[in-house]
Amino acid sequence: MSRVLVIGAGGVSSVCVHKMAMNSAIFSDIHLASRTLAKCDAIAESVKARTGAKIATYAIDAEDVPALTALIERIGPKLLVNLALPYQDLTIMEACLNVGVDYLD
């Protein structure tokens, strides 16, 4: 799978990104995006301290389909993992469909 994009930077996301980083043979290139870049950066710093893995972070409004589509195209993930708020599911799915990337919620 190698490259993955995670949307959302709450508690569930933190746990998942840490676990992904512990399985670098599967998730060798992790990207994390959320509305609040500082939350993404805090998770990335924690992951680096615990596992040594570097996580790329981005600020994104998950309700802005064109911007999210552009971010997905730029990163080129094999999988997008949606750990954002439930009301953002449809816009995130739409962006994934626009690009043709696999979606996991």
N, C-alpha and C positions, 0 to 999 in steps of 0.2 A: 504494500500500500504506500509506503514511504511518506508522501506529502499529504498532510491533513490540515484543514482549516476548522477551527472551533469558534463558534459564535456564542458569546456570553461570557461573563467574568464573575459569576457568583460562586457560591460554595460548591455546587455540583461541578461546575466547570473546573474549579481549582483541583478537586479530587481527580477528575478525569484527566486533566492535562498532566498532573503528576504521574498518574498510572501510565499514560501514554509514553511519557519520557522514560519511565522505567522499562519500557518495552521498545527500545530503539531499533531493534531488528524489524519491527513492524511499522513503527511510527518514527522514521528517521528525520523528518522535517516537519516540525509542528509550528503552526501559525495560530495566533489567538487575536480575535477582534471583538470589540464591544463598544458601546457608546462612550464609556469612560476609560480613556487610555491608561489612567493611573491604576485602575484595578487590574488591567491586563499586565502592566509593568510589574505590579506587586506579585502577581502569580508567576510571571517569568523569572523574577529575582529569586523567589522561593524554590522554583524548579531548578534553577542553576545552582543554588546553594546545596540542594539535596542530591541532585543527580549529575550535575555538570552539564546538562543539556541546555542549549540556547534556544529560546522561544522567540520568534518574531512577533511583534505586537502592532496592532492597528486600532485607530478610532474609526467606528462606522456606525451609522444609524441604520439598524436592521429593517426599518420601514421604508428606506429609500432604495427601491429596487434598482434603478440605474446605477447608483453608486456601489451597491453591493454586488451587482453583476460585474462592474468594472474591477472591483477588488478580487473577486473570484477569478476572473480572466487573468489578472496580473499575477496572482499567486500560482494558479494552475494546480489546485489540489486534486487528488484522486477521490477524496471524500470530504464532505462538509458535515460536521457534527453540530447540530443545533441544540445549544443549551441555554438559549435566550428565553425570554418570557413567552408564554403560550400565545398571546395575541399577535406575535410576530411570525408565527409559523408559516402562514400563507405567503407573506412577502419573501421570506427566506427560501421557501420552496420555489416560488416563481423565479427568483434569481438563479437558483440551481438549474431549473428547467431551461432558462435562457442560455446557460453555458453548457449544459449537458453533463453536470457533475453529479455524482452519487450523493444522496442525502440520507442522513441518519438523525432521528429525533429521539 
